[in-house]
Amino acid sequence: MLEVLAKEPEAEAVKAVVVETGPIPDDFQSLEAIASHISNCTNCGLCQERNSTVPGEGNGDSPDIMFIGEGPGAEEDAQGRPFVGKAGKLLDKMIEAMGYKREDVFIGNVVKCRPPANRKPLPEEMEMCLPYLRQQIRLIKPKIIVGLGGTAMEGLLGKPVGITRMRGVWQEYAGIKLMPTFHPSYLLRDPSKKKDAWADLKMVLTELGKEPPSRK
């Protein structure tokens, strides 16, 4: 009897790590439908430790800019919203410096669940989750995409990139102009790179026919 009881937790642990993959529709009609599907997604191991899925938020009706990052962190996982931690506060300041409010743009990530210990998403995790992002972009129709960091650019372009070399150089995704720049979390670690990121964002404004608002 004791031997049987000792084995039961092991059996439960095995069940806990089962990942059930399923097809992701390619004809979502709304961002809400995508978010609903994401909330039930078990296509990769990231589903096992999440508290919340983080589909993204903001203006889904042809905004000037769509910002795309790597994946949710601890605060995002807790709240179910993208970029709400320290990096998110810096992103908010960057958006405001461009003359926008957070609700004017759309903010999302390559993966919709938090990787353990905020590690970089594995290639297979990104591959499983990218169909959601592709369809979000199809529905949102942003005028310009800003890729925040190398992982976001890797997901969008489908190849490894060096963000230091690529930043500030226009790319293209699905016929949409794509500007690579540094991730806000990197800028927190190395504030000296903020001037480079700001130069990239000013190029975005120029492309949109806008100028940054004067600072009071």
HELIX and SHEET records of a PDB file:
HELIX    1   1 LEU A    2  ALA A   16  1                                  15    
HELIX    2   2 LEU A   31  SER A   39  1                                   9    
HELIX    3   3 GLY A   45  GLN A   48  5                                   4    
HELIX    4   4 ALA A   74  GLN A   79  1                                   6    
HELIX    5   5 LYS A   86  ALA A   97  1                                  12    
HELIX    6   6 ARG A  102  ASP A  104  5                                   3    
HELIX    7   7 PRO A  116  ASN A  118  5                                   3    
HELIX    8   8 PRO A  123  ILE A  140  1                                  18    
HELIX    9   9 GLY A  150  LEU A  157  1                                   8    
HELIX   10  10 ILE A  163  MET A  166  1                                   4    
HELIX   11  11 PRO A  184  ARG A  189  1                                   6    
HELIX   12  12 PRO A  191  LYS A  193  5                                   3    
HELIX   13  13 LYS A  194  GLU A  207  1                                  14    
SHEET    1   A 6 GLU A  57  GLY A  58  0                                        
SHEET    2   A 6 PHE A 106  ASN A 109 -1                                        
SHEET    3   A 6 ILE A  65  GLY A  69  1                                        
SHEET    4   A 6 ILE A 144  LEU A 148  1                                        
SHEET    5   A 6 ILE A 176  THR A 181  1                                        
SHEET    6   A 6 GLN A 171  TYR A 173 -1                                        
END                                                                             
